[in-house]
Amino acid sequence: MITRLALLHRLKDELNALGLQEEVESTYRLIAEHIYATSFPVLYADAQSEATPEQIEQQTSILSVLATGAPLQYILGQAYFFNRSFKVTADTLIPRPETEELCDLVLKHLPKQRPLRGLDLCTGSGCIAITLALETPQLVLDALELSHAALEVAKENAKHYNASISFLEADLYTWEGIPNSYDFIISNPPYIPQAEAASLSRRVHNFEPHLALFVPSEAPTKPYRRIAYLATQLLKPGGFVACEIYETLGAETAAEFTQAGMADVRLYRDFAGKERIVFATKE
């Protein structure tokens, strides 16, 4: 008989052998809770129970795929954002803590009056739009995405949380929208220069969707030029736009919004002290 405790010890040993270092503890808990479909404290309280053949096989399978360098979130099919679980696939980016900071900033800047209408550009898994919808009553949201596969994931996530969002399958560079219709625009667009692809970890470069990651090295602020233009057209007077940006291109990205005629252009630093958010308002 193999107990759950023995299987948990085996899991931690194999994760250490994979060289995950500081990620071992969080990875260990996520895998364990996924396999046993319960919280870690509850699982550990019942750790002397016998592990089923299915649970043993599932652990072996997860570790086997993890050894290829695949992100755990894709293996489990879920990632956490704002303390909520979102479905993710190889067609969507894995949500990052920096993007949570972007959502926090937008929530703090939302006007008090309701209802409000917002636009999420390059929505991916939908985690930004869904989070804002759940955190803010009476918020009306549109979410735009080029990838059909990613949009299907976003729709599933919205349905799971009963979040009312209008999803639009369209290209950021050709979609126009309705003038003066939004109180705010938020976006986490592709922003990594293609020339820097080789510097990324294998888990990012080999597994996450390049469509959502990279921009041409010769025009690294191209998405922001378009977003700045859309902000001048689609925002109501006094509305704002906030975007996640590449950490070494803060000044260049901010310049796109200044040149487009936006006001109060600001850069915000993330928890690590890096310039990761650009913010601007429409006069």
Backbone bond lengths (Angstrom), bond angles and torsions (degrees), N, CA, C in turn:
res aa  C-N    CA-C-N  psi(-1)  N-CA   C-N-CA  omega(-1)  CA-C   N-CA-C  phi
1 M - - - 1.459 - - 1.532 110.23 -
2 I 1.315 116.94 133.38 1.460 122.11 175.29 1.528 108.30 -107.16
3 T 1.309 116.10 118.09 1.470 119.33 -179.91 1.530 109.91 -79.40
4 R 1.326 113.53 162.71 1.459 118.30 175.38 1.525 110.88 -60.34
5 L 1.333 116.06 -37.36 1.462 120.49 -179.95 1.524 110.67 -62.00
6 A 1.330 116.62 -44.57 1.468 120.08 179.11 1.526 110.57 -62.40
7 L 1.328 115.27 -39.65 1.460 119.22 179.34 1.523 111.28 -67.47
8 L 1.333 116.40 -36.11 1.458 120.41 176.87 1.528 111.17 -65.65
9 H 1.320 117.05 -40.69 1.467 120.45 177.20 1.525 110.48 -63.22
10 R 1.320 115.97 -40.64 1.466 120.49 178.67 1.528 109.99 -63.88
11 L 1.337 115.44 -40.14 1.462 120.69 179.10 1.522 111.09 -59.85
12 K 1.337 116.70 -47.76 1.464 119.42 -178.24 1.531 111.04 -65.58
13 D 1.332 117.47 -40.48 1.466 120.90 178.56 1.524 111.04 -60.15
14 E 1.330 116.67 -42.70 1.461 119.72 -177.56 1.526 111.54 -72.41
15 L 1.319 117.35 -33.58 1.462 119.98 175.61 1.523 110.62 -65.83
16 N 1.327 117.04 -40.77 1.465 120.63 175.98 1.522 110.82 -61.86
17 A 1.316 116.11 -38.76 1.465 120.99 179.99 1.527 111.53 -66.01
18 L 1.346 116.59 -26.87 1.464 120.67 178.26 1.533 112.13 -77.15
19 G 1.319 116.21 -9.34 1.465 120.37 176.32 1.508 114.72 76.06
20 L 1.335 117.00 34.07 1.459 119.54 -179.23 1.526 112.73 -79.79
21 Q 1.309 118.01 -7.83 1.465 124.66 178.11 1.530 112.74 46.59
22 E 1.350 116.12 -113.37 1.463 120.07 -171.74 1.524 112.78 -67.25
23 E 1.325 117.90 -13.74 1.460 120.35 -179.13 1.523 112.77 -87.52
24 V 1.302 117.93 -6.21 1.463 120.57 -173.16 1.524 112.15 -58.08
25 E 1.314 117.48 -48.83 1.461 119.95 -173.81 1.529 111.84 -63.55
26 S 1.332 116.78 -47.03 1.469 118.81 -179.25 1.525 111.00 -68.10
27 T 1.319 117.19 -39.00 1.464 121.11 178.89 1.521 110.59 -64.79
28 Y 1.305 115.31 -42.61 1.466 122.48 179.32 1.526 111.06 -57.32
29 R 1.322 116.64 -47.27 1.464 121.04 -179.19 1.528 111.90 -66.84
30 L 1.322 116.14 -43.24 1.465 119.48 -178.69 1.523 111.80 -62.41
31 I 1.337 116.16 -43.06 1.467 119.90 179.48 1.520 110.19 -65.78
32 A 1.328 116.39 -45.87 1.468 120.32 -178.44 1.522 111.28 -60.79
33 E 1.326 116.94 -45.61 1.470 120.23 -179.39 1.529 111.28 -66.39
34 H 1.328 116.23 -32.35 1.464 119.93 177.50 1.530 111.16 -69.03
35 I 1.309 117.05 -46.25 1.469 121.05 -177.38 1.523 111.77 -64.79
36 Y 1.328 116.13 -42.40 1.468 119.62 -174.42 1.530 112.99 -97.97
37 A 1.348 116.36 -1.37 1.464 121.70 175.61 1.527 113.08 52.93
38 T 1.329 115.02 42.74 1.458 120.14 177.60 1.516 108.98 -154.33
39 S 1.338 117.19 167.34 1.454 120.38 178.68 1.520 110.39 -70.92
40 F 1.322 116.24 156.32 1.461 120.18 -175.94 1.534 112.44 -61.90
41 P 1.339 120.22 -43.26 1.477 118.83 178.66 1.525 112.80 -59.36
42 V 1.335 117.00 -41.52 1.460 120.32 178.44 1.520 110.57 -65.59
43 L 1.310 116.36 -42.15 1.464 121.45 178.91 1.521 110.74 -60.48
44 Y 1.332 116.32 -46.66 1.465 119.50 -175.96 1.524 111.84 -67.63
45 A 1.326 116.00 -30.64 1.476 119.43 178.42 1.524 111.21 -66.62
46 D 1.323 115.84 -23.00 1.464 120.93 -179.34 1.527 110.90 -113.60
47 A 1.332 115.65 29.56 1.466 120.87 -170.95 1.527 114.16 -69.03
48 Q 1.322 118.39 -17.83 1.467 119.75 -179.49 1.531 112.70 -85.06
49 S 1.324 116.79 -3.22 1.465 119.49 176.52 1.523 110.19 -67.39
50 E 1.312 115.59 156.95 1.460 120.25 -179.70 1.525 110.46 -75.32
51 A 1.315 115.83 134.83 1.468 120.98 174.66 1.527 108.71 -77.69
52 T 1.312 116.72 137.83 1.467 119.99 -179.33 1.529 109.73 -79.14
53 P 1.334 117.55 159.08 1.473 120.03 175.99 1.522 111.62 -56.83
54 E 1.349 117.44 -35.98 1.459 121.12 179.80 1.527 111.29 -65.14
55 Q 1.338 116.84 -39.17 1.457 120.50 179.89 1.535 110.70 -69.08
56 I 1.300 116.36 -38.81 1.472 120.55 176.82 1.522 110.41 -63.15
57 E 1.337 115.69 -44.80 1.466 120.56 -179.62 1.526 111.04 -65.56
58 Q 1.330 116.37 -39.99 1.466 120.22 -179.52 1.522 111.05 -64.24
59 Q 1.327 117.16 -41.76 1.466 120.27 178.46 1.515 110.95 -63.19
60 T 1.322 116.40 -43.43 1.469 120.93 179.04 1.523 110.73 -60.90
61 S 1.324 116.24 -42.40 1.459 121.35 -178.85 1.525 111.30 -65.72
62 I 1.321 117.52 -44.14 1.464 121.30 -179.90 1.527 110.38 -62.41
63 L 1.315 117.02 -45.24 1.462 120.65 -179.70 1.521 111.37 -64.26
64 S 1.323 116.29 -36.33 1.461 120.62 179.60 1.525 111.14 -63.17
65 V 1.333 116.72 -44.01 1.464 120.38 179.36 1.528 110.47 -72.02
66 L 1.321 117.24 -37.97 1.456 121.28 178.61 1.529 110.91 -60.13
67 A 1.306 116.89 -33.66 1.468 121.85 -179.78 1.527 112.19 -65.88
68 T 1.335 117.78 -19.88 1.464 120.83 178.01 1.514 112.07 -78.56
69 G 1.333 116.43 -8.77 1.452 120.94 -177.59 1.510 113.71 99.36
70 A 1.316 117.20 -1.73 1.464 120.75 -179.58 1.519 110.60 -63.79
71 P 1.337 118.41 140.38 1.462 121.08 177.78 1.527 111.01 -63.93
72 L 1.307 116.04 140.13 1.466 120.76 -179.48 1.525 111.19 -58.08
73 Q 1.327 116.60 -36.56 1.465 119.90 -177.74 1.528 111.43 -59.94
74 Y 1.320 117.41 -37.96 1.462 120.23 178.36 1.525 111.03 -72.05
75 I 1.308 116.46 -34.39 1.468 119.92 179.53 1.527 110.06 -66.63
76 L 1.323 115.99 -43.57 1.472 120.62 -179.23 1.528 111.97 -82.73
77 G 1.341 116.09 -18.49 1.458 119.93 -179.94 1.511 113.99 78.31
78 Q 1.330 117.33 18.50 1.459 119.92 -179.74 1.530 111.07 -153.44
79 A 1.322 114.17 153.74 1.465 121.07 175.85 1.519 107.67 -142.79
80 Y 1.324 116.32 153.09 1.454 120.59 -177.99 1.527 110.63 -99.70
81 F 1.335 114.74 138.24 1.460 122.11 179.92 1.520 107.09 -148.52
82 F 1.325 117.00 123.47 1.461 121.24 -176.03 1.533 110.73 55.10
83 N 1.328 116.23 39.43 1.465 122.90 178.22 1.530 113.36 63.36
84 R 1.324 116.22 21.98 1.463 120.53 175.02 1.525 108.78 -123.15
85 S 1.323 115.34 148.16 1.454 120.87 179.07 1.525 109.92 -89.18
86 F 1.328 116.53 128.76 1.459 122.32 177.67 1.529 109.79 -120.45
87 K 1.317 114.74 139.99 1.454 119.00 174.17 1.530 108.82 -67.80
88 V 1.331 116.47 135.20 1.463 121.90 173.43 1.522 108.48 -133.24
89 T 1.320 115.17 149.64 1.464 121.95 175.96 1.516 107.81 -136.21
90 A 1.319 116.70 179.22 1.460 120.99 177.78 1.520 112.54 -65.07
91 D 1.331 117.18 -8.34 1.466 121.22 177.51 1.523 112.36 -91.35
92 T 1.331 117.53 -4.86 1.467 120.81 -177.89 1.522 109.97 -127.07
93 L 1.314 115.61 149.35 1.461 119.76 172.79 1.523 110.36 -67.31
94 I 1.313 115.45 154.30 1.464 120.94 171.72 1.534 107.37 -84.05
95 P 1.335 119.06 124.04 1.468 120.82 -178.89 1.528 111.96 -57.87
96 R 1.336 115.49 141.03 1.468 122.11 -178.61 1.529 110.50 -113.47
97 P 1.348 116.56 157.68 1.473 120.59 175.95 1.523 112.32 -58.85
98 E 1.353 117.56 -34.01 1.462 120.05 179.70 1.539 111.30 -60.55
99 T 1.335 115.71 -33.94 1.461 119.69 179.80 1.522 110.62 -72.81
100 E 1.326 117.31 -29.90 1.458 119.86 172.60 1.531 110.06 -62.21
101 E 1.334 116.31 -38.09 1.458 120.06 178.16 1.528 110.82 -64.97
102 L 1.327 116.89 -36.34 1.460 121.13 176.13 1.528 110.12 -61.23
103 C 1.323 117.10 -46.27 1.466 121.13 177.60 1.520 111.40 -61.53
104 D 1.324 116.58 -42.41 1.469 121.20 178.30 1.527 110.99 -57.51
105 L 1.328 115.05 -45.16 1.462 120.12 -178.69 1.523 110.90 -62.58
106 V 1.317 116.93 -44.72 1.465 120.61 -179.95 1.523 110.73 -63.62
107 L 1.321 117.11 -43.86 1.469 120.28 179.73 1.529 111.14 -59.70
108 K 1.333 116.84 -36.72 1.469 120.52 179.87 1.524 112.23 -70.88
109 H 1.333 117.32 -25.98 1.456 120.63 -176.47 1.526 113.50 -96.88
110 L 1.322 118.05 -2.53 1.456 119.70 -179.36 1.529 110.45 -66.13
111 P 1.312 117.70 134.08 1.470 120.11 177.16 1.527 111.01 -61.95
112 K 1.307 116.17 159.13 1.464 120.95 -177.94 1.524 112.58 -74.74
113 Q 1.332 116.27 -28.93 1.459 117.76 -176.71 1.535 110.47 -69.41
114 R 1.306 115.94 150.63 1.453 123.39 178.37 1.526 108.01 -132.62
115 P 1.324 120.08 152.93 1.458 124.83 -0.26 1.529 112.36 -81.00
116 L 1.307 115.62 163.43 1.452 122.78 176.53 1.527 108.77 -121.43
117 R 1.321 115.98 153.50 1.462 119.83 177.32 1.518 109.26 -123.34
118 G 1.330 115.67 129.91 1.452 121.18 -178.55 1.512 112.50 -127.34
119 L 1.326 115.24 162.28 1.465 122.97 -179.56 1.521 109.29 -130.53
120 D 1.322 116.47 126.38 1.466 122.57 175.87 1.523 107.86 -107.78
121 L 1.330 116.19 112.92 1.459 121.43 179.94 1.519 110.23 -94.04
122 C 1.345 116.85 135.43 1.470 123.11 -177.36 1.529 109.26 63.94
123 T 1.309 116.67 59.00 1.475 121.68 -169.63 1.519 114.34 -70.81
124 G 1.337 119.43 -26.27 1.466 120.46 179.35 1.516 112.29 60.02
125 S 1.324 117.20 -121.66 1.465 122.31 -179.65 1.525 112.62 -72.20
126 G 1.331 116.55 -7.95 1.458 120.36 -178.82 1.513 114.37 84.13
127 C 1.335 117.77 5.65 1.465 119.69 -173.25 1.523 112.69 -62.98
128 I 1.338 118.17 -34.32 1.462 120.06 179.30 1.518 110.59 -68.02
129 A 1.328 116.84 -54.85 1.465 120.85 -177.18 1.519 111.59 -60.49
130 I 1.325 116.67 -43.25 1.465 120.66 -178.20 1.524 110.51 -65.83
131 T 1.321 116.69 -41.81 1.470 120.58 178.54 1.524 110.63 -60.80
132 L 1.332 117.15 -46.73 1.463 120.05 -179.97 1.522 111.16 -63.32
133 A 1.328 116.20 -39.46 1.464 120.03 179.15 1.524 111.72 -63.82
134 L 1.328 116.56 -40.19 1.460 120.78 -178.50 1.523 112.17 -75.05
135 E 1.319 116.66 -29.51 1.461 120.52 -177.31 1.529 113.07 -86.10
136 T 1.341 117.12 -16.88 1.464 120.07 -173.14 1.523 111.03 -129.63
137 P 1.324 118.52 109.67 1.471 121.39 178.19 1.528 111.53 -61.12
138 Q 1.324 115.53 145.65 1.465 123.64 175.04 1.526 114.13 64.51
139 L 1.315 117.26 19.64 1.462 120.55 177.33 1.523 109.00 -85.08
140 V 1.329 116.54 126.06 1.463 122.15 177.05 1.523 107.44 -99.71
141 L 1.340 116.42 125.42 1.460 119.63 -172.60 1.518 112.47 -128.38
142 D 1.342 114.80 136.87 1.452 122.72 166.77 1.528 107.28 -110.07
143 A 1.327 116.65 144.70 1.465 120.76 -179.77 1.519 109.22 -135.38
144 L 1.315 116.00 124.43 1.466 122.13 -174.77 1.520 110.95 -108.58
145 E 1.350 115.94 139.29 1.457 121.29 179.80 1.530 109.30 -152.94
146 L 1.327 115.89 137.40 1.464 121.36 179.46 1.524 112.19 -78.40
147 S 1.336 117.00 -39.92 1.463 121.99 -175.95 1.525 111.23 -76.16
148 H 1.329 116.25 119.73 1.466 120.45 177.89 1.526 110.60 -62.54
149 A 1.336 116.60 -42.24 1.466 120.43 -178.45 1.523 111.60 -63.18
150 A 1.330 116.68 -42.34 1.471 120.20 178.10 1.524 110.49 -65.01
151 L 1.327 116.19 -39.50 1.457 120.18 -178.94 1.528 111.56 -63.67
152 E 1.325 116.95 -35.90 1.465 120.17 177.15 1.527 110.65 -63.84
153 V 1.333 116.91 -38.35 1.464 120.69 176.51 1.529 109.98 -64.68
154 A 1.326 116.72 -44.03 1.470 120.75 179.34 1.525 111.12 -59.93
155 K 1.315 116.29 -40.91 1.472 120.00 179.31 1.530 110.89 -64.16
156 E 1.344 116.21 -39.55 1.473 119.91 177.08 1.518 110.89 -62.15
157 N 1.338 115.58 -43.87 1.465 119.17 179.89 1.528 111.46 -63.91
158 A 1.325 116.71 -40.70 1.463 119.90 179.22 1.525 110.92 -65.04
159 K 1.324 116.52 -40.63 1.462 120.43 178.62 1.522 110.66 -63.70
160 H 1.324 116.40 -40.41 1.472 120.97 -179.71 1.526 110.97 -58.79
161 Y 1.334 116.05 -40.14 1.474 119.92 -177.35 1.530 112.66 -98.47
162 N 1.320 116.14 7.17 1.465 120.82 179.86 1.528 110.78 53.80
163 A 1.334 115.65 42.24 1.463 121.75 179.06 1.522 108.85 -94.96
164 S 1.303 116.50 124.76 1.464 121.69 -177.68 1.526 109.76 -86.69
165 I 1.331 115.97 103.13 1.462 122.33 -177.43 1.523 108.62 -134.60
166 S 1.322 116.85 138.62 1.462 121.25 175.66 1.526 108.19 -92.36
167 F 1.323 116.91 112.34 1.464 121.35 -178.39 1.523 110.21 -93.45
168 L 1.326 115.11 136.06 1.454 122.04 -177.84 1.521 109.67 -122.03
169 E 1.327 117.75 122.65 1.461 121.38 175.94 1.524 107.70 -91.77
170 A 1.328 116.32 103.83 1.464 120.42 -174.31 1.520 110.47 -159.48
171 D 1.321 114.95 162.52 1.466 123.05 179.66 1.523 108.90 -90.01
172 L 1.312 116.21 126.85 1.463 121.73 178.52 1.523 111.98 -50.69
173 Y 1.340 116.99 -36.60 1.461 121.27 -171.61 1.524 113.98 -84.20
174 T 1.323 118.41 -10.21 1.461 120.18 -179.87 1.528 112.97 -121.56
175 W 1.316 117.44 -19.74 1.470 121.22 -179.18 1.524 109.53 -70.77
176 E 1.323 117.02 140.75 1.467 120.61 -176.05 1.526 113.67 -110.40
177 G 1.323 118.92 -43.77 1.458 120.16 -178.44 1.521 112.80 77.23
178 I 1.324 115.34 -178.56 1.470 122.19 -177.38 1.529 109.32 -102.62
179 P 1.330 118.31 125.28 1.473 120.94 -177.50 1.532 113.03 -57.95
180 N 1.323 114.83 145.73 1.475 122.92 173.44 1.529 113.50 53.63
181 S 1.343 116.12 42.30 1.464 118.90 -175.14 1.527 114.60 -114.19
182 Y 1.331 118.23 -8.01 1.462 119.92 -174.91 1.527 112.18 -120.29
183 D 1.322 115.05 143.86 1.463 121.34 173.92 1.526 111.10 -83.27
184 F 1.327 116.21 -26.87 1.470 119.62 177.23 1.525 110.22 -156.88
185 I 1.331 114.29 157.33 1.463 122.97 173.65 1.518 107.21 -127.07
186 I 1.318 116.30 136.64 1.464 121.80 177.11 1.520 108.09 -129.54
187 S 1.329 117.14 146.53 1.468 118.88 -179.55 1.524 111.64 -159.21
188 N 1.319 113.97 142.42 1.466 122.26 167.66 1.527 105.68 -123.01
189 P 1.345 116.97 79.48 1.461 120.57 -174.78 1.529 111.60 -82.45
190 P 1.334 117.73 173.16 1.475 119.15 171.69 1.527 108.38 -60.53
191 Y 1.351 117.20 138.03 1.472 116.91 -179.25 1.530 114.50 -148.75
192 I 1.308 119.70 2.69 1.465 120.36 -179.85 1.528 109.29 -86.52
193 P 1.343 119.10 121.87 1.470 120.41 177.61 1.530 110.37 -58.85
194 Q 1.324 116.28 135.61 1.457 121.61 -176.48 1.534 112.16 -54.81
195 A 1.321 116.82 -33.81 1.469 121.25 -178.67 1.521 112.56 -63.90
196 E 1.326 117.35 -18.92 1.460 120.51 -178.49 1.522 112.96 -98.09
197 A 1.321 116.50 8.61 1.463 120.76 -177.95 1.525 112.02 -58.74
198 A 1.333 116.55 -39.02 1.461 120.46 -176.72 1.521 112.67 -66.40
199 S 1.326 117.50 -19.48 1.463 120.39 -178.31 1.526 112.10 -83.73
200 L 1.318 117.40 -9.12 1.459 120.61 -178.83 1.518 110.94 -77.63
201 S 1.320 115.37 156.68 1.458 119.60 176.65 1.520 109.57 -66.40
202 R 1.335 116.03 156.72 1.457 120.86 -179.60 1.521 111.16 -59.92
203 R 1.326 116.51 -36.19 1.462 120.36 -178.40 1.528 112.18 -63.88
204 V 1.332 116.19 -31.63 1.465 119.43 178.17 1.523 110.22 -83.63
205 H 1.329 116.55 -55.36 1.473 121.44 -173.91 1.523 113.05 -62.01
206 N 1.321 116.84 -41.79 1.465 119.80 -173.69 1.520 114.48 -86.05
207 F 1.327 117.68 -15.24 1.461 118.38 -171.16 1.534 114.92 -124.92
208 E 1.327 118.75 -32.87 1.458 118.93 -177.92 1.536 110.29 -82.84
209 P 1.344 118.20 151.63 1.463 121.51 -172.58 1.531 112.96 -67.11
210 H 1.319 116.44 121.78 1.459 121.12 -178.28 1.528 111.82 -63.07
211 L 1.327 116.76 -29.84 1.465 120.64 177.51 1.514 111.59 -57.80
212 A 1.334 116.59 -33.46 1.467 121.41 -177.89 1.525 112.77 -93.94
213 L 1.325 117.30 -5.63 1.458 120.87 -175.47 1.532 113.97 -103.38
214 F 1.340 115.96 -48.42 1.467 119.83 -162.97 1.525 115.02 -106.32
215 V 1.346 113.05 150.14 1.458 122.26 172.05 1.531 107.48 -127.49
216 P 1.338 118.25 158.83 1.468 120.08 179.01 1.527 111.04 -59.95
217 S 1.308 116.42 135.52 1.469 120.46 -178.51 1.524 111.76 -63.09
218 E 1.336 116.58 -29.15 1.461 119.89 -179.08 1.531 112.05 -79.48
219 A 1.337 117.32 -11.57 1.473 120.85 178.91 1.524 109.63 -143.59
220 P 1.336 117.93 63.57 1.464 121.03 -171.75 1.528 114.69 -68.08
221 T 1.334 117.57 -19.31 1.471 119.16 179.84 1.532 112.15 -102.60
222 K 1.319 116.72 14.97 1.472 121.44 -178.28 1.541 113.17 -53.24
223 P 1.349 118.88 -47.32 1.476 117.74 -179.71 1.528 112.69 -60.20
224 Y 1.330 117.01 -35.94 1.463 120.77 -176.81 1.526 111.58 -73.51
225 R 1.328 116.55 -31.22 1.467 119.12 174.72 1.527 109.92 -61.23
226 R 1.338 115.31 -42.75 1.461 119.82 179.20 1.539 111.37 -69.03
227 I 1.330 116.18 -43.00 1.469 120.30 179.80 1.532 110.27 -63.31
228 A 1.332 116.73 -39.60 1.466 120.52 178.52 1.526 110.17 -63.27
229 Y 1.326 116.42 -41.30 1.469 119.86 177.25 1.526 110.27 -62.39
230 L 1.334 116.98 -48.02 1.464 120.30 179.73 1.529 111.10 -60.88
231 A 1.331 116.38 -36.19 1.464 119.72 178.98 1.527 110.96 -62.73
232 T 1.328 117.15 -40.52 1.468 119.88 179.67 1.523 111.08 -66.42
233 Q 1.324 117.15 -28.29 1.459 121.47 -177.22 1.528 113.00 -90.22
234 L 1.318 116.61 -41.80 1.459 120.72 -167.43 1.528 114.89 -96.60
235 L 1.319 117.30 -22.53 1.461 119.40 -179.11 1.523 111.26 -75.93
236 K 1.321 115.14 145.56 1.456 120.47 169.48 1.537 108.00 -72.22
237 P 1.314 118.53 155.18 1.470 119.40 174.96 1.531 110.75 -53.85
238 G 1.323 116.54 129.93 1.458 121.24 -177.24 1.510 113.68 89.85
239 G 1.337 116.94 -7.20 1.466 120.19 177.44 1.515 111.36 -72.56
240 F 1.328 116.34 166.70 1.466 119.49 -177.20 1.526 111.99 -133.32
241 V 1.320 114.37 161.96 1.458 122.38 175.81 1.521 108.03 -127.99
242 A 1.337 117.18 140.61 1.465 122.35 178.00 1.525 108.42 -138.45
243 C 1.324 117.22 130.76 1.464 121.97 -176.61 1.520 111.27 -135.50
244 E 1.314 115.13 144.87 1.467 120.05 169.39 1.522 107.41 -76.96
245 I 1.348 117.23 143.14 1.457 120.80 -174.82 1.529 111.18 -134.83
246 Y 1.322 115.34 169.45 1.465 120.88 176.73 1.523 109.00 -77.16
247 E 1.305 116.07 135.54 1.467 121.71 -168.68 1.517 114.97 -61.92
248 T 1.338 119.26 -24.45 1.471 120.56 -178.03 1.526 113.09 -100.25
249 L 1.323 117.04 3.49 1.470 119.97 -175.86 1.533 111.82 -120.77
250 G 1.326 116.60 30.61 1.455 120.04 -177.22 1.523 113.33 -59.52
251 A 1.317 117.66 -51.89 1.463 121.24 -176.78 1.523 110.89 -64.12
252 E 1.323 116.29 -43.50 1.470 120.42 -179.38 1.529 111.47 -64.53
253 T 1.336 116.14 -38.28 1.462 120.05 179.53 1.519 110.74 -70.03
254 A 1.318 117.16 -44.10 1.466 120.85 178.47 1.523 110.48 -59.82
255 A 1.334 116.74 -35.97 1.465 120.79 -179.06 1.521 111.91 -62.10
256 E 1.336 117.49 -31.02 1.468 120.14 178.86 1.535 110.51 -62.80
257 F 1.314 116.92 -38.43 1.461 120.76 -179.24 1.529 111.33 -75.65
258 T 1.323 116.70 -37.22 1.461 120.68 176.48 1.518 110.46 -63.38
259 Q 1.322 116.40 -46.26 1.467 121.18 -178.54 1.524 112.32 -66.76
260 A 1.333 116.47 -27.37 1.466 119.95 178.14 1.526 111.55 -76.59
261 G 1.334 117.19 -11.44 1.460 120.74 178.80 1.515 114.72 100.40
262 M 1.336 116.59 10.93 1.464 119.79 176.89 1.527 109.91 -75.76
263 A 1.330 116.00 155.14 1.469 121.45 -177.31 1.528 110.53 -109.51
264 D 1.338 115.12 167.37 1.467 121.52 174.41 1.525 111.68 50.07
265 V 1.325 117.35 45.33 1.468 121.47 -178.34 1.526 108.76 -74.59
266 R 1.335 116.02 123.98 1.461 121.20 -176.42 1.526 110.79 -133.40
267 L 1.321 114.98 153.29 1.462 121.50 172.53 1.522 108.48 -113.12
268 Y 1.329 115.81 136.34 1.465 121.23 177.71 1.526 109.42 -115.63
269 R 1.333 115.13 142.69 1.460 120.76 178.12 1.524 110.38 -93.83
270 D 1.334 115.53 150.95 1.460 120.15 178.73 1.518 110.07 -88.13
271 F 1.348 116.32 -173.75 1.475 121.06 -177.34 1.519 112.70 -62.61
272 A 1.344 117.12 -19.01 1.462 121.31 179.08 1.528 111.71 -95.45
273 G 1.324 117.34 3.70 1.459 121.07 178.24 1.511 114.61 84.28
274 K 1.335 118.15 11.97 1.470 121.72 -178.91 1.528 110.16 -97.53
275 E 1.328 116.23 143.94 1.459 120.70 176.99 1.517 109.11 -70.33
276 R 1.344 117.32 109.06 1.461 120.57 -172.15 1.529 114.14 -129.67
277 I 1.337 118.09 -1.91 1.462 120.32 179.97 1.534 109.04 -138.64
278 V 1.328 116.12 133.94 1.444 121.20 170.67 1.526 107.74 -109.89
279 F 1.324 116.12 139.72 1.465 122.90 -176.41 1.529 107.59 -133.46
280 A 1.340 116.49 137.90 1.461 119.93 178.32 1.530 109.12 -152.90
281 T 1.342 116.10 156.34 1.460 120.65 179.29 1.526 110.07 -121.38
282 K 1.341 114.25 159.16 1.469 120.69 176.25 1.524 107.92 -99.49
283 E 1.335 115.82 125.66 1.466 119.54 -177.38 1.528 110.32 -67.53
